[in-house]
Amino acid sequence: MVSAMAGDLGFATIQQLQLLPEDRRVPALRKRPESQWFDRKSARVKPRELADAMVALANAEGGLIVVGIWGGAIEGTGPDERLHNGWRQAGRDFTRPPVPAHYEVVACINERGDADRLLIIEVDASEHVHENVRGEVLLRVGDENRRLGPMEASELRYDKGGTFFDGTPVAGAARDDLDPNLIDRFLRSVGGNQRPDDALLARGLLTSSRGQLLPTVAGILTLGTGPQRFLPEARIRLLRCQGSARETGERLNVISDVHGDGALRDQILFARRTLRRWLGSVIRLGPGGRFHRATVIPERVWLEAIVNAVVHRSYSIGGDHIRVSLFADRLEVESPGRLPGLVRIETIRSTRFARNPRVARTVLEFGFGRELGEGVDRMFEGMEEVGLPDPIYRQGPASVIVTLLMDPIGARMLRLLPRGSERFVEFALGNGRVTTAEAKDLLGVSVNTARRYLTVLADAGYLRRESQSARDPHGYWRMTTGPAGGAGADA
């Protein structure tokens, strides 16, 4: 889970780049992978093309563009001031509304051995939606600039306002509310020679107001001593339940209920320690042909789900916390707030939009998460590698839930059903029963087709019909614990 942005590669602003020693800046610019926050352009780039990259970054999370490095070679930008002036004006001449940017020239030695220079362009994440002069709206997604359709552009305009909450100062908080030990650990993780306050200002973890340095929401969440004093619901709650459904009242089946408080890094580590104890273990064949003990659900999968919840939850919505619930057959991670920005259930493996860009960068620089938005995709790959069903995402009125099925029965049932049947299997396993009407809705098929699939599962021993007659309106299909002839006693 360690990020490729650690050390010299962890910069997303000119100020962060300047914190590196001079002799390490150009090598860092050349070696750093292109990403959500970093793009390289050849010295042959036209201002109109450069403007497209600036629009994409402004509409996303901001970042840096370096002009004069291409294909791993340091081209330089040459002495022609007209070129530099054209690039500097690109954000005004070819974008609507104009994209504000900061510029810095960095001395270099080009591939021919001559003294030369690079142009660094810093684009801030914007509260507006920008387009180029052709009326196209672009968004930086991973390491590419994606052109949005009219509907996506409209949704981006609607969602833009929420991305700046983590950069606002926290009411009542002061610089002393940040933990010196966490600051030291953070500075060691990002590398470079920098004064602590300069580094925190550069990353949006501090802000300056009337001559005072104040922690932002991102700063309190990632480096604060007791963030819950200011943001009471910024915590993780872990529940372990007996059986496959959460009961209440006299049938309450919660056997463990613990809270992870503190800064986000501490919450993630607490959740990891707890789930390592709670989750059952298996012996698996690992790299190099060696067997090792591992959790039933691969750790990199459930840890990524927790990190995503911490990074992308809505901290502007009070009244709820992240909830991690372990059942006999599955793990659920529920995060307050709906999917951010342009992310949709059907595109969640390939689309990225950070609701909390400063939190995302800081958690990343602490060594959690994946830079290129590939974390969700790796979750799917990790489950597939061990023969478990794909992660199941669903969105409620005010939260997002990801379910990780760990019962191999679920995987075997899915082999008998059409692609995309995970929600049906999760529902059947979680409730222990399902009606034909529920199956129809969950599978997205006709009643007759749903009845046919239910019969297939019954013939395989996973379901049993419970009814008084063939047309009993109160009839339903009851789950068994396994296929007939196996562990197939009634649940």
N, C-alpha and C positions, 0 to 999 in steps of 0.2 A: 504493500500500500504506500510505499515511500514515493514521493513525488519527484518527477524529473526537474522540478523547478527549485530544488533545494540548492543552497549555496549561492554561487555566482549567478545562477540562472533565474533567481527569484526577484525580478524587477518588472514593474508594469508602468512606471512613470519615469520621467527624466530625473526627478529628484532621487529615486531609488537607484537609477543607473549611476548617478554622480557619487553615491556612497561607496561604489567600488573603487579600488585604486586605479589610477589612470592606465597603467599598463595591462589591466585586466578587462577594460571596458570593450575594446574592439573584439578580442577573442570571445567574450561572452555574447556579444551581438552576433558573431558569426556562428557560434556553436549552438545557441539556444534553439530548440525546436520551435517552429511556427505553431501558434496555439490560439486559444480564445483571446489572448491579450497581446499577441505579438505577430507582426507580419514583416516580411522583407520584400523590397522592391528593387529592381534593377535601375541603374542610372538612366536607362532608356525609357523609363515609364513616362507617359504623358500626364499632364496635370489632370485631364479629365478622368483617366484611369485611376490616378491616385485619389481623386475625390470619391470614387466608388468605395475604396477601402476605408476612407475616413468616415463615410456615411455608415458603413457596416459596423464599425467599432463604436461610433456614437450611439447607434441604436441598440447596441448590446451593452457591454460592460466597460467600454473604453479600452485603452491600451496604447502600445507603441508601434510605430512603423519606422523602419530604418531604410533609407534610400542609399544605394551604393553597394549592397551585398547581394549577390545572386548566384545560385548554383554552388554555394560554398566558397566562391571566390570574392575577394575584396576588390570590387571594381573602382571604388571611389566615385565622386561626383564631378570632379574636374573644377577648373577655375571660373567657368562661365556663370556670372552672377545672374544672367537672364534666366537660366535654368532654375536656379535656386529661387528666384523671385516667382517664377511660374508655379513651382511646387508650394511655396508659402501662400500663394493666393488661391490654390486649388479649392480649399475649404470655403472660400467666399464666392469664387467665380462659377463653380460648377455644382453647388449644393443649395438646397432650399429646405428650411432656413439655413443660413450659413453655419457650418460646423466650426466652432471655436477650437483652436489648437495652440499648443506651445511648441517652440522649435529650439533645437540645440544642434550646433555643429561640433562633431568629434573628429579630431585629427587622426589620420591613419596612414599606413604605408600600403599603397595599392599593389596588385599582383605583379605589376611591372617593376616594383621596387622604388617608386617615386612617392614623395610626400603628397598626401591627398587629404580628403575630408569626406565624412559621411554626414548626412542630414537625418536627425532624429525628430520625429513628429509625435507628440503626445496628444492623444484625443481623449477627452473625458467622456464618461457615460453621460448622456444627455437626458434631460427630462422631456425633451421634445422628440418627435419622430421626424427624421430627416430623409430626404430623397435627393437623387441626382437631377440634373437638368432635363433628363428624359422622363422624369416623373416616376422613376423606379425606386422602391424602398428596398434596401439591402440590410441584412442582419449577419453579424459575425457568429458563426456556429462552428465551434471547434477551430480547425485551421483553414476554413474556407468562408467566403462571403456568399451568402445565399440570397437570391432574389425572391421577394415575397409576392404572393398574389394579392389581389384587392382585399379579400376577406382577411387574410393574415395581417396585412398592413393595418386594417381597421382594428383588429384585435390587439395589435401591438400598441396602437394609440391609446386604447382603453386600459391596457395593463401597465403602461409606462410609469404611472405615478408611484406605484408601490415599491420600485426598486431603490428608493433613496432613503427609506426609513433607517437602514442600518448605518447611514452616515450622519444622522442627526445627533446632536448632543443629548445626553441623558439628564433629565431634570434632577437636580439635587446631587449629582455626582461630581467629584473633583479628581484631579490628577492622582491624588494619593489613594484613590479607590482602586488603582491598578496594582496588581501583585508584582513586586520586584523580581521574585523568583521566576514567575511565568515570563516576564519581559526578558530576563536574561536567557532563559531557555529558547524563547522565540528568536532573539537576536542571533544565538548560536546556530539555529536551524537555517536562517536565511543567509548567514555569512556576511562578509564585507566589513569595512571599518566605518562605523557610523555612531553618532551620538544617539542614545535611546529615543529622545523626543523627536529628533529628525526622522528616524526610521518609522516611528508611530504616526507622525504627521503625514509622511509620504504614503503610508498605506491606509489612511483614513481612519485610524484607530484613535487618534486625537484630532481635535479641531481647535483653532484659535478664535477666541471671541473676546473682544474688548481687552486685549492684552493677556488674557488667561488661556491656559491650555486645559481643555475639557475633554473627557472621554466621550466618544461616540457610542451608539448602541453596539456597533461591532466591537469596539474596544472593550466595553464592559463585559460583553458576552464571552470574548475570547481570552481576555487578560485580567478580568476583574477579580477582586477578592469578594466573593459572595455576590454574584450578579443578581441573585434572587431578591436582594434588598430593593432593587430598582425594577426588576422584571420578574415578579413572583412566579409566573408560569413557565419561565425558561428552564425547564428541568425535564428529565426523563423518568418515567414511572415504568417499572418492570413488574409484570404479574405472571405468576405461574398457576395454571388452572388444572384441576383434575378433570379428565375427560376431554370431550371434543367441543363443548359449548359452555359459554359462561352462564352460570345460574345465579339467582338472587334469592333473598329471603332465607327461608329455612334450608333451601337447597344450595346455598352459597358454596361454591367449590374452589375459591381462590385459596391456595395453600401457601403462597408467598407473595408479598406486596412490598416492594422496596423502591426508594427514590434515589436518583442520582442528581446531586446538586453541584454547585461550583461552576467554574468556567467550562466552556464547551469541551475542551480537551479532556478535562477530568471526568465529565459526564460520559464521554465516549469510552474512556478507559474503564470506568466503573461498569458500564453496560457490557463491555467485553469480558471482564473478569466474571461477572455474574452469569452470563450466558454460557461461558465455558464450563461452569459448574452445573448449570441446569440442563443443558442439552445432552442427550445420550451420545455415546461415542461408538465408533466403529473402527475396524482396521481396514485401511485402504492401501493400495499399491501406489507409491509416490514416485517422483522423479528418480532416475537412477536405479529403478527396479527394487527399491527398498519399501518395506511395509511400515506404516506408521499409524498411530492412533489419531483420529480426527473426529470432530463433531458430525452428527448425522447430516445436518445441513452444512456445507463447507463454510468455514469461518469467513473467508473473504466475501462470501455472498451476504450473510446476515450482517456482517460489519459494514459493508457498503450500504445496505439498506438503512442502517442506523445513522451513518455519516450523512447520507442524503437527506434524511429527516431533519437532522440538526442544521444542515446548511440551508435547506430550502423551505423550512416551515415559515409560516407567517408570524413574525415576532410583534407585528403591530396589532394583532388580534389577541386580546387578553382572555382569560377564563378557561384556558385549556393548556395541556402539556403534551409532549410526545409520549405515546403509550406503546410499550412493547409487551405483547401477550403471548405466552407459550402455552399451547394446548398439547394434548396427547398426539395429535397428528399434524400440527402446523405451528408456525411462528407468524404472528401478525405485528407489523410496525405501522402505527397510525400517527400521522403528522398533521397538526392544525394548519388550516388554510388549503385552498384548492390548488391545483397544478399551476405553476407560475407561467406567465407570459404565453408563448405559443406552444408550450408543451401540451400534448394531448395523449390520452391513453394509447391510441393506435400508433403514435409516433414517438413514444417515450424512449425507445432504444436509440433514436438518432437525433433527437432535438434537444437543444440545451437553451435554457434561459434562467439566469440566476436572479432570484428575488432579492438575495442578500449578497451582492458582489464582494463587499469587503470581508464579510464573514467567510465566504467561499474561499477567497484567496488566502486568508489567514489560516483556516483549517487545513488547506492544502499545504501551506508552508510549514505547518507543524508535522506534516508527513501522512495525513489521512486523505483519502479520496483520489480521484483520477483527473488529470488535467484536461484531457481532450473530450470530456463529456462521455467517456466510454465506460464509466462505472456501471450504469444500468445494463449495457450490453454484456459486460463481463459477468454480471449476475446471472443472466440467462445462460451464458456459456458454462458458468460454474455448476449450475443445476443440471444442465444437460450432461456434463462430464461424469456425474455420479448417478445418472439414471433417474433423477427426480424431475417432476413436472416444472414447466416454466414458472417464474414468478408471476403472480396474478395481481394486477393493479386495478383498483376501483376508486371512484371519486364520489364522496358524499356531499351533502350541502356545505360543509365547512371543514372537510378533512380529506386526506388521501391515505389509503390503506394499501400496503403491499403484503401479500400472503405468500409464505414459503411453505409448501406442502412437504412434509418429511416422511409421510407414510407411503411406502412403495405400493400400497393398494391403489392410491390415487394415480400413480404412474401407470399401473396395469389397466385401470379403468380407461384412462385417456387413450390407450392403444385401440380400444374398441369404439371410440367416438370420433366424430369429425374434428378437424383442426379448429382450435379456438374454443374448446369445451371446458377450459380450466375453471371458469366461474361456476359451471354446473357441478363439477366434481368437488370444488371447495364448499359449495352450498350443501351438497348431499353428505359429505363427510362431517361438516360442522353441525348440521341439524339432525343427522341420523335418519332423515326421512325426506321424501320429496313427492309432490303431487305431479300429475301429468301436466297440469296447467303451468306449474312452476318450471318443469323441465322444458316445456315449449318456449317460455320466455327466456330462460337461461341459455338454451341451445340456439335460439333464434330460428326455429324451424316450425313446421305445421304441427298440429296436434297428432295426426297420424304418424308423422315421421318421429316425433318425440316418443310416442308409444312404442314404435318399433325399436328405437335405441334402448328404451327402458327394458323391453323384453330381452334384448341382447345381453344387457347387464344382469338381468335376472337369471337367464340361462347359464351365464358364467358364474353365478353364485354370489354376486355382489349385492343384489337387491332381492326383496321378496314382497310380493303383492299382498297388501292387507286390505280386505274389503269383504262386505257381506254378500255382494253379488257382482256380476260383470259390469253392471251399470251403477254401482253404488257411488253416489255423489260425494260421499265422505271417504272414499277409498284413497289409499296412498301407497307409495313404494317405500319399504323400510330397508335401511342399510343392514348388511351383515358384516362380520369382521373380515371376511375373505371369501375366496371362491369355494364352491362346493368341492368336497373331497380334500380340502386343505384345512385351514384354520377357520372353517366357515360356520362356527356357531353363531347364534343370534347375538347382536350387539346388546 
